[in-house]
Amino acid sequence: MSAPFDPASSAVAVPHGIDSFDVRRAGRDLLSLALIDARNHTLHLLSLYERALSSVTLPVPHLDAAQRVLPPIWLAGHIGWFAEWWIGRNTQRAFGAQCPSRPTRLAAIDPNADGWWDPQQRPFDARWSPDVPGIEQTRAYLLETMESTLELLENAAETEAGLYFYRLALFHEDLRGEQLVVMAQTLGLPLGVQRPPVAAARDALALPATPWQLGLGLTDTGFAFAQERGRSEVMVPEFEIDAQPVTWNQYVEFVDDGGYDRPEFWHPDGLAWLATQTEGRRAPRHVEQLGVARQGTGGSVLQRRFGTTLRAAGHDSAMHVSWWEADAWARWAGRRIATEVEWEIAAHTAAGRGFRWADVHEWTAGTLRPWTGFQPDPWSAGSEFDPVPMFGQARVLRGASFATRARLRSPRRRDFAMPGRDEGFFGFRTCAL
């Protein structure tokens, strides 16, 4: 058997721009530019919220935690706090990923910072409290923490450990930036975000059997999220995979065939989830109307996008789909959700044959598991991004959405969410049985 293909070995060694995935390996100069870019993007999103809400207070409804909507001003302040917490105040930042999760810390720029923006100290419901700083104070804090971060970066060691927390702060801010866009979709706010057009659907792709190596070893260079660390070598049989995520044309046929009312297509836990949804759910989230599918051409889909009802193109990827809905569709179609290793192989080897991604985050089959050599990192332990409590429960998401910053788009990126989640820009693709 030939040696497993290692994606890390084919990566570009030298970063070539702040929008490149190789910013994960960036040195001080490029990292500095990327940090500034991320902070400017956060400030821009705040200004878009301010315009959409016609108010400097950025009032958003206090929804339950399951909706994952936060006050945008609080979230922006948390971004600045995060960088200060792990860089400016962290006396052990030079240890990088080997830093303890509770290092010795200095005082904050503002003595109230922890009480305002530390999620461990500020419960969810209290984030709407009027004692949280307003937009001008938050903007000033964002600028001040960025200045401090850049000053410390100038003297940081150009090593994996020395740059670890600066890279972490960058990608944390990028994640939160996409969260702000998802929140605007949930709230129906017109941010002016456009979903780019996608190419017409193509036939499924057949790929040969191959050995494959997933993950990043502890000695591999560049930043990685905790769930991406570790190694897993597998032998993958030949498979047929969709060239693009399942489209609206395809999804409408499932709905038209009574898919939501046919328990034989639903996992028992999926049926339980469906029973908890309001108003007799018969379509993915934000869909207002589904037209009848006719003669294989699909049906019309009216979907709310950032507060406006639009007709989705039939070849657009179905979006805001939960894992349970994806699984039911695949069973109905006589197919199965692609595994994460199949997805990764196709993304690396079949791009020239029409494999298309980066329109929606894509659910994959199976549950989140640690790879051999997994170690928790100092940040995610105990946070909502901690994979450990999610092992065996959450589903893996691969790819990226139209709202994902370019430097986070990679065939190797590994995210996760509980299967009932649908507020994100989530879709899926399938394989032949």
Secondary structure, 3 states (H helix, E strand, C coil): CCCCECHHHHCCCCCCCCCCHHHHHCCHHHHHHHHHHHHHHHHHHHHHHHHHHCCCCCCCCCCCHHHCCCCHHHHHHHHHHHHHHHHHCECCHHHHHHCCCCCCECCCCCCCHHHHHCCCCCCHHHHHCCCCCCHHHHHHHHHHHHHHHHHHHHCCCCCHHHHHHHHHHHHHHHHHHHHHHHHHHHHCCCCCCCCCCCCCCCCCEEECCEEEEECECCCCCCCCCHHHECEEEEEECCEEECCCCCEHHHHHHHHHCCHHHCHHHCCHHHHHHHHHCCCCCCCCCCEEEECCCCCCCCCCEEEEECCEEEEECCCCECCCCCHHHHHHHHHHHCEEECCHHHHHHHHHHCHHHCCCCCCCEEECCCCCCCCECCCCCCCCCCCCCCCHHHCCCCEEEEECCCCCCHHHCCCCCEEEECCCCCCCCEEECEEEC
